[in-house]
Amino acid sequence: MTTSKRTLKTPNRLSYNTYGTDKEYLQRLEKHLLTPLQGMEMLEGDMYMSDYRELISALWLIKNKDQ
């Protein structure tokens, strides 16, 4: 139930002009965190720029959750 406006049902910022439910927020966060963390685990800590970008996207979601 993604919308362009914040409502009681969609309180979480998913991207610049997109808001969603708690479930959508957690799914988006998981999408950004899962691949880089699995890659780091398999490569014993090595990180690629694409993994770094996904982690930065996850950080943005966390920092801007309530703004």
C-alpha positions in Angstrom: 0.0 0.0 0.0 2.6 2.5 -1.1 1.5 6.1 -1.4 3.0 9.5 -2.1 1.6 11.0 1.1 2.2 10.1 4.7 -1.0 8.7 6.4 -1.7 6.7 9.6 -1.6 3.5 7.5 1.6 4.5 5.7 3.8 6.3 8.2 7.3 5.2 7.0 9.3 6.9 4.3 10.5 4.4 1.7 12.1 6.8 -0.7 12.1 10.5 -1.5 8.3 10.8 -2.1 7.1 7.3 -1.2 5.6 6.1 2.1 4.6 2.7 3.2 3.5 0.4 6.0 5.7 -1.1 8.6 5.9 -4.3 6.7 6.9 -2.6 3.5 9.5 -0.6 5.4 11.0 -3.8 6.8 10.9 -5.6 3.4 12.7 -2.6 1.8 15.3 -2.5 4.6 15.9 -6.3 4.3 16.3 -6.0 0.5 19.1 -3.5 1.1 20.8 -5.4 3.9 20.6 -9.0 2.9 22.8 -9.2 -0.2 25.7 -7.1 1.2 25.7 -8.9 4.5 25.6 -12.3 2.8 28.5 -11.2 0.5 30.6 -10.0 3.4 29.9 -13.3 5.2 30.9 -15.5 2.2 34.0 -13.4 1.3 35.2 -13.1 4.9 34.7 -9.3 5.1 35.5 -8.1 1.6 33.0 -5.5 0.3 32.3 -4.3 -3.2 31.0 -0.9 -4.1 27.6 -2.3 -5.0 27.4 -3.8 -1.5 28.5 -0.5 0.0 25.8 1.3 -2.0 23.1 -1.0 -0.6 24.3 -0.5 2.9 24.2 3.3 2.4 20.6 3.0 1.1 19.6 1.0 4.2 21.2 3.7 6.4 19.2 6.3 4.6 16.0 4.4 5.3 16.9 4.1 9.0 17.9 7.8 9.4 14.9 9.2 7.5 12.2 6.9 8.8 10.3 9.5 10.8 11.1 12.6 8.7 
